Amino acid sequence: MKRPRLTRALMAAALAPMIAATGCASVESPVDDYIVIGMDEDSTGPGASYSTIAGTTVRAAIDRINAEGGIDGTPVRLVVENDESSPTNTPSIIRKLMDQGAAAVILSTGSGAALQAKQVSETAEIVTIAPTALTDAVAGPPGNEYAYMVPNPLAQYADVYCGAFAAGDNARLAILADSSPAISGILAMLDPKLQECIEVVDTRKAAVDAADLTAGVSRLLDAKPDAVLVASVGGNFELLAQNTLHRLAPDLRRFSLASIGNQPESWRLADPGSLDGLVYMGSLSSDNPRTADLEQWLRTIKGADYSLTAYDAQAYDSVMLIKRAIELAGTHTDPQRLNEAMQQVQDVPASFGQEQLTLSFTPDKHIAPDSACGLVLVEFGPDNTPAGPWSGYQPECTPEEDEA
């Protein structure tokens, strides 16, 4: 049952003084004179390593919109709360953002928290969009009327990995994973799909803060895999895993999730040459001119040597998708009209993925990429930096409706 629109309007009016008091608006500025976008940003919890990357880009994107005149002439205000990637905190955080007048909420937090936010968005009727979550259920049915996400879903990750295994004639896969809840959830979806295309000969897990993986990797290698997939949230575990695998099995084909590609500060800490040949599931292509333009612009903000990450590109696109929906709706104060407009956003050129990638939503499609080519397999070079798209295999830019 839809909530009366008057309720939200009255709430916004009542909360204007509160927003002014917190510094988000001047006293003389009523809510209707600006657009509030909320952000749930994990800045101190387990997802902080990627959430803060996305969060700083969201801030920059909104500053850019305001510098260019706002949305249809209306300035945008960003309000931010932190749920520490804890699903138990998420409902109160979303409500705090709504209390500050948010017309939509960007979920720069962990997938578990984004899943919990989905329930709140449905009952409270507020658009939420996740720029970093990978779990398909964040924006999939049931209960997804107001929930959206930008990255390609995990189901497509499995399809791309399977294509890569086939292209490399790999038949035996071993998985080395950290024991974090986020990775456990990812593997719960990936593993059954991977087993449809390759024999998974062994899976080993270790604590995120493990100090030595030699024994676990040795047992993994005893299973005689011809490829290994490292699944981790990144950071020290990923470096330890790659250093150990390179030392014990330098010729073994290695694949990884996106984490290592989106944490450039960690590349410098890897052993010399230990990332050489590693292929990770990225979302950035050097052949996409929009990606290059975004990196060039962000370097004026984050520093001349800044390396763009998928988190940046997907966070930027999240802001632009909300902007487009508000333009289509012609209002930011009517949540139902805004959500209907969100489902009419079509064919927006993406800042990530291959050049042909576009982003769209419909009433039945709340995951933005229009094809699997939002995913890009990227190979590291001998200097421990990404050398570019892997020549072994890349997904085709086939629109979803055309896929078999």
C-alpha positions as CSV (number, residue, x, y, z in Angstrom):
1,M,0.0,0.0,0.0
2,K,1.5,3.4,-1.0
3,R,2.1,5.9,1.6
4,P,0.3,9.3,1.2
5,R,2.6,11.7,-0.6
6,L,1.5,14.5,1.8
7,T,3.3,12.7,4.6
8,R,6.7,13.0,2.9
9,A,6.0,16.6,2.0
10,L,5.0,17.6,5.5
11,M,8.0,15.7,6.9
12,A,10.4,17.6,4.6
13,A,8.9,20.9,5.6
14,A,9.1,20.0,9.3
15,L,12.7,18.9,8.9
16,A,14.0,22.0,7.2
17,P,15.0,23.7,10.5
18,M,16.8,20.5,11.5
19,I,18.8,20.4,8.3
20,A,19.7,24.1,8.7
21,A,20.9,23.5,12.2
22,T,23.2,20.7,11.1
23,G,24.9,23.0,8.5
24,C,23.3,21.3,5.5
25,A,21.3,24.3,4.6
26,S,21.0,28.0,5.4
27,V,18.2,29.0,7.6
28,E,16.6,31.0,4.8
29,S,16.7,28.1,2.4
30,P,13.5,26.0,2.4
31,V,13.7,22.3,1.4
32,D,12.1,22.9,-1.9
33,D,15.0,25.3,-2.8
34,Y,17.5,22.5,-2.9
35,I,17.7,18.7,-3.5
36,V,19.0,16.5,-0.7
37,I,20.8,13.3,-1.6
38,G,21.8,11.0,1.2
39,M,24.8,8.7,1.4
40,D,25.2,5.8,3.7
41,E,29.0,5.6,3.8
42,D,30.9,2.9,5.7
43,S,33.9,5.1,6.7
44,T,35.1,3.1,9.7
45,G,33.9,-0.5,9.3
46,P,35.1,-3.5,7.2
47,G,33.9,-2.0,4.0
48,A,35.7,1.3,4.5
49,S,38.6,0.5,2.1
50,Y,36.2,0.7,-0.9
51,S,33.3,2.7,0.6
52,T,35.4,5.8,1.2
53,I,36.8,5.7,-2.3
54,A,33.2,5.7,-3.7
55,G,32.2,8.3,-1.1
56,T,34.8,10.9,-2.0
57,T,33.8,10.5,-5.7
58,V,30.1,11.0,-4.8
59,R,31.1,14.2,-3.1
60,A,33.1,15.4,-6.1
61,A,30.3,14.5,-8.5
62,I,27.8,16.5,-6.5
63,D,30.2,19.5,-6.3
64,R,30.5,19.2,-10.1
65,I,26.7,19.2,-10.6
66,N,26.4,22.3,-8.4
67,A,29.2,24.1,-10.3
68,E,27.3,23.4,-13.5
69,G,24.1,24.9,-12.1
70,G,22.5,22.1,-10.1
71,I,19.8,19.8,-11.3
72,D,17.4,21.8,-13.5
73,G,18.7,24.9,-11.7
74,T,18.3,23.5,-8.2
75,P,21.4,23.0,-6.0
76,V,22.1,19.7,-4.5
77,R,23.0,19.0,-0.8
78,L,24.7,15.8,0.4
79,V,24.0,14.4,3.8
80,V,26.1,11.5,5.1
81,E,25.8,8.8,7.8
82,N,27.9,5.8,8.6
83,D,26.5,2.3,9.2
84,E,30.0,0.6,9.5
85,S,28.8,-2.0,6.9
86,S,26.6,-3.4,9.8
87,P,23.2,-4.6,8.6
88,T,21.8,-4.0,12.1
89,N,22.7,-0.3,11.8
90,T,21.4,0.3,8.3
91,P,17.7,0.8,9.0
92,S,18.4,3.6,11.5
93,I,20.9,5.2,9.2
94,I,18.5,5.3,6.3
95,R,15.8,6.8,8.5
96,K,18.3,9.5,9.7
97,L,19.0,10.4,6.1
98,M,15.3,10.6,5.4
99,D,14.9,12.8,8.5
100,Q,17.4,15.2,6.9
101,G,15.2,15.4,3.8
102,A,17.0,12.9,1.5
103,A,15.1,12.3,-1.8
104,A,17.3,9.3,-2.6
105,V,20.1,7.4,-0.9
106,I,23.5,6.2,-2.2
107,L,24.6,3.0,-0.4
108,S,28.4,3.2,-0.3
109,T,28.5,0.3,2.1
110,G,28.8,-3.5,2.2
111,S,26.5,-5.8,0.4
112,G,24.9,-7.1,3.6
113,A,24.1,-3.6,4.7
114,A,22.8,-2.8,1.2
115,L,20.5,-5.8,1.4
116,Q,19.1,-4.5,4.7
117,A,18.6,-1.1,3.1
118,K,16.5,-2.7,0.4
119,Q,13.9,-3.6,3.0
120,V,13.8,-0.1,4.4
121,S,13.6,1.5,0.9
122,E,10.5,-0.6,0.2
123,T,8.6,0.3,3.3
124,A,9.7,3.9,3.5
125,E,9.4,4.5,-0.3
126,I,12.8,6.0,-0.9
127,V,15.0,5.3,-3.9
128,T,18.3,3.6,-2.9
129,I,21.2,2.9,-5.3
130,A,24.3,0.8,-4.5
131,P,27.5,1.7,-6.4
132,T,29.7,-1.0,-4.9
133,A,27.5,-4.0,-3.9
134,L,27.9,-7.1,-6.0
135,T,25.1,-9.3,-4.6
136,D,22.3,-9.5,-7.1
137,A,19.7,-9.7,-4.4
138,V,20.5,-6.0,-3.4
139,A,18.4,-4.9,-6.4
140,G,16.6,-8.1,-7.4
141,P,13.1,-9.3,-6.5
142,P,11.3,-9.6,-4.2
143,G,10.9,-6.3,-2.4
144,N,13.0,-4.3,-4.9
145,E,10.5,-1.6,-6.0
146,Y,12.8,1.2,-4.8
147,A,16.2,-0.6,-4.8
148,Y,18.8,-0.3,-7.6
149,M,22.5,-1.1,-8.1
150,V,25.1,-0.1,-10.6
151,P,27.8,-2.9,-10.9
152,N,27.3,-6.1,-12.9
153,P,25.7,-8.9,-10.9
154,L,27.7,-11.9,-9.5
155,A,25.8,-14.2,-11.9
156,Q,27.6,-12.5,-14.8
157,Y,31.0,-12.8,-12.9
158,A,30.6,-16.5,-13.0
159,D,29.7,-16.4,-16.8
160,V,32.9,-14.4,-17.5
161,Y,35.1,-16.6,-15.4
162,C,33.7,-19.6,-17.2
163,G,34.5,-18.0,-20.5
164,A,38.0,-17.3,-19.3
165,F,38.6,-20.9,-18.1
166,A,37.4,-22.2,-21.5
167,A,39.6,-19.8,-23.4
168,G,42.6,-20.9,-21.3
169,D,41.8,-24.6,-21.5
170,N,41.6,-24.7,-17.7
171,A,39.8,-27.8,-16.3
172,R,40.7,-27.8,-12.6
173,L,40.1,-24.9,-10.3
174,A,41.2,-24.3,-6.7
175,I,39.8,-21.4,-4.6
176,L,41.7,-19.5,-1.9
177,A,39.4,-17.3,0.1
178,D,39.3,-15.2,3.2
179,S,36.7,-16.0,5.8
180,S,34.9,-12.7,5.9
181,P,31.1,-12.7,5.7
182,A,31.2,-10.7,2.5
183,I,33.4,-13.2,0.7
184,S,31.4,-16.1,2.1
185,G,28.3,-14.6,0.6
186,I,30.0,-14.1,-2.8
187,L,31.3,-17.7,-2.9
188,A,27.8,-19.0,-1.9
189,M,26.6,-17.6,-5.2
190,L,29.7,-18.1,-7.4
191,D,30.7,-21.6,-6.4
192,P,27.7,-23.5,-7.7
193,K,27.8,-21.6,-11.0
194,L,31.5,-22.2,-11.4
195,Q,31.1,-25.9,-10.8
196,E,28.9,-26.0,-13.9
197,C,31.9,-25.2,-16.1
198,I,35.0,-26.4,-14.3
199,E,35.9,-28.9,-11.7
200,V,36.6,-27.2,-8.3
201,V,39.2,-29.5,-6.8
202,D,39.7,-27.7,-3.5
203,T,38.6,-24.6,-1.5
204,R,40.7,-23.2,1.3
205,K,39.7,-20.4,3.7
206,A,41.8,-18.4,6.2
207,A,41.2,-15.5,8.5
208,V,41.3,-12.1,7.0
209,D,44.2,-11.2,9.3
210,A,46.2,-14.4,8.6
211,A,49.9,-13.8,8.9
212,D,51.0,-16.9,6.9
213,L,49.2,-18.8,4.1
214,T,52.1,-21.2,3.2
215,A,50.5,-24.3,4.7
216,G,47.0,-23.6,3.2
217,V,48.4,-22.8,-0.2
218,S,50.6,-26.0,-0.2
219,R,47.6,-28.1,0.5
220,L,45.7,-26.3,-2.2
221,L,48.4,-27.1,-4.7
222,D,48.4,-30.8,-3.7
223,A,45.0,-30.9,-5.4
224,K,46.9,-30.2,-8.7
225,P,44.8,-27.3,-10.0
226,D,45.6,-25.7,-13.3
227,A,44.1,-22.4,-12.2
228,V,43.4,-20.7,-8.9
229,L,40.8,-18.1,-7.9
230,V,41.6,-15.8,-5.0
231,A,38.5,-14.4,-3.4
232,S,39.1,-11.7,-0.8
233,V,38.1,-8.3,0.3
234,G,41.6,-7.3,-0.6
235,G,44.2,-5.6,1.6
236,N,46.8,-7.7,3.4
237,F,45.1,-11.1,2.8
238,E,45.2,-10.6,-1.0
239,L,48.8,-9.5,-1.0
240,L,49.8,-12.5,1.2
241,A,47.8,-14.9,-1.0
242,Q,49.4,-13.5,-4.2
243,N,52.9,-13.4,-2.8
244,T,52.6,-17.0,-1.6
245,L,51.1,-18.4,-4.8
246,H,53.8,-16.6,-6.8
247,R,56.5,-18.1,-4.6
248,L,55.2,-21.7,-4.6
249,A,53.6,-21.9,-8.0
250,P,54.9,-19.1,-10.3
251,D,53.5,-20.7,-13.5
252,L,50.0,-21.3,-12.2
253,R,47.3,-19.2,-13.9
254,R,45.8,-16.9,-11.2
255,F,42.5,-15.1,-11.2
256,S,41.1,-12.8,-8.6
257,L,38.0,-10.7,-7.7
258,A,37.9,-7.0,-8.3
259,S,39.4,-6.0,-4.9
260,I,43.0,-6.1,-5.9
261,G,42.4,-4.0,-9.0
262,N,40.6,-1.3,-7.0
263,Q,43.2,-0.9,-4.2
264,P,46.2,0.6,-6.0
265,E,47.9,1.5,-2.7
266,S,48.4,-2.2,-2.1
267,W,50.3,-2.9,-5.4
268,R,53.4,-1.1,-4.1
269,L,53.4,-3.4,-1.1
270,A,53.4,-6.7,-3.1
271,D,56.7,-8.6,-3.5
272,P,58.5,-7.7,-6.8
273,G,56.8,-9.4,-9.7
274,S,54.3,-11.3,-7.6
275,L,51.3,-9.8,-9.3
276,D,52.7,-10.4,-12.8
277,G,50.2,-12.4,-14.9
278,L,47.4,-12.1,-12.3
279,V,44.0,-11.6,-14.0
280,Y,41.4,-9.9,-12.0
281,M,37.7,-9.1,-12.6
282,G,37.8,-5.4,-13.2
283,S,35.3,-3.0,-14.5
284,L,37.6,-0.4,-16.2
285,S,38.8,-0.5,-19.8
286,S,41.5,1.7,-21.2
287,D,39.5,1.7,-24.4
288,N,36.6,3.5,-22.9
289,P,37.1,7.3,-23.5
290,R,34.6,8.2,-20.7
291,T,36.8,6.2,-18.2
292,A,39.8,8.2,-19.3
293,D,37.9,11.5,-19.0
294,L,36.7,10.6,-15.5
295,E,40.2,9.7,-14.4
296,Q,41.6,13.0,-15.8
297,W,39.0,15.0,-14.0
298,L,39.4,13.1,-10.7
299,R,43.1,13.7,-10.8
300,T,42.4,17.4,-10.4
301,I,40.6,16.6,-7.2
302,K,42.4,13.5,-5.8
303,G,45.9,14.2,-7.0
304,A,47.9,14.1,-10.2
305,D,49.0,10.5,-9.7
306,Y,45.5,9.1,-8.8
307,S,44.6,5.8,-10.3
308,L,40.9,5.5,-11.1
309,T,39.1,2.5,-9.6
310,A,35.8,0.9,-10.5
311,Y,34.4,2.2,-7.2
312,D,35.0,5.8,-8.5
313,A,33.3,5.1,-11.9
314,Q,30.3,3.4,-10.4
315,A,29.9,6.0,-7.7
316,Y,30.0,8.7,-10.3
317,D,27.5,6.9,-12.5
318,S,25.2,6.4,-9.4
319,V,25.0,10.2,-8.9
320,M,24.4,10.8,-12.6
321,L,21.6,8.2,-12.7
322,I,19.8,9.9,-9.8
323,K,20.3,13.2,-11.5
324,R,18.7,11.9,-14.7
325,A,15.8,10.4,-12.8
326,I,15.1,13.8,-11.0
327,E,15.2,15.5,-14.4
328,L,12.7,13.0,-15.9
329,A,10.5,13.3,-12.8
330,G,10.5,17.1,-12.8
331,T,10.5,16.9,-9.0
332,H,12.6,15.6,-6.0
333,T,9.8,15.8,-3.4
334,D,7.5,13.1,-4.8
335,P,9.1,9.7,-4.0
336,Q,6.7,7.8,-6.2
337,R,7.2,10.0,-9.2
338,L,10.9,9.9,-8.7
339,N,10.9,6.1,-8.5
340,E,8.8,5.8,-11.7
341,A,11.3,8.1,-13.4
342,M,14.2,6.0,-12.2
343,Q,12.6,3.1,-14.1
344,Q,12.5,5.2,-17.2
345,V,16.3,6.0,-17.3
346,Q,17.6,4.5,-20.5
347,D,20.8,4.0,-22.4
348,V,23.1,6.2,-20.3
349,P,26.7,5.8,-21.4
350,A,28.7,4.2,-18.6
351,S,31.9,5.5,-17.1
352,F,33.1,1.9,-16.6
353,G,33.2,-1.2,-18.6
354,Q,33.8,-1.4,-22.4
355,E,33.1,1.6,-24.5
356,Q,29.8,0.2,-25.8
357,L,28.3,-0.2,-22.3
358,T,25.1,1.6,-21.4
359,L,23.1,1.8,-18.2
360,S,19.3,1.5,-18.0
361,F,16.5,0.7,-15.6
362,T,13.0,-0.6,-16.2
363,P,10.2,-1.7,-13.8
364,D,11.7,-5.3,-14.1
365,K,15.4,-4.4,-14.4
366,H,17.0,-2.7,-11.4
367,I,20.6,-3.6,-12.1
368,A,22.0,-0.9,-14.4
369,P,24.4,-2.5,-16.9
370,D,22.7,-3.5,-20.2
371,S,25.2,-6.3,-20.9
372,A,28.1,-8.2,-19.3
373,C,30.7,-6.0,-20.8
374,G,30.6,-3.8,-17.7
375,L,33.1,-6.5,-16.6
376,V,36.7,-6.4,-17.9
377,L,39.3,-9.0,-17.2
378,V,42.5,-7.1,-16.5
379,E,46.0,-8.5,-16.4
380,F,48.9,-7.3,-14.2
381,G,52.3,-6.7,-15.7
382,P,55.8,-7.4,-14.3
383,D,55.9,-4.0,-12.5
384,N,52.9,-5.0,-10.3
385,T,50.5,-2.6,-12.0
386,P,47.6,-3.4,-14.4
387,A,48.9,-3.7,-18.0
388,G,45.4,-3.5,-19.6
389,P,42.6,-5.8,-20.7
390,W,43.6,-9.5,-20.8
391,S,44.1,-10.7,-24.3
392,G,42.9,-14.2,-23.4
393,Y,39.2,-13.4,-23.1
394,Q,36.7,-10.6,-22.7
395,P,32.8,-10.7,-22.5
396,E,30.9,-9.4,-25.5
397,C,28.7,-6.4,-25.4
398,T,25.5,-8.2,-26.1
399,P,22.3,-6.5,-24.8
400,E,20.5,-8.7,-22.2
401,E,17.4,-9.1,-24.3
402,D,19.6,-10.6,-27.1
403,E,21.4,-13.1,-25.0
404,A,20.6,-16.7,-25.3
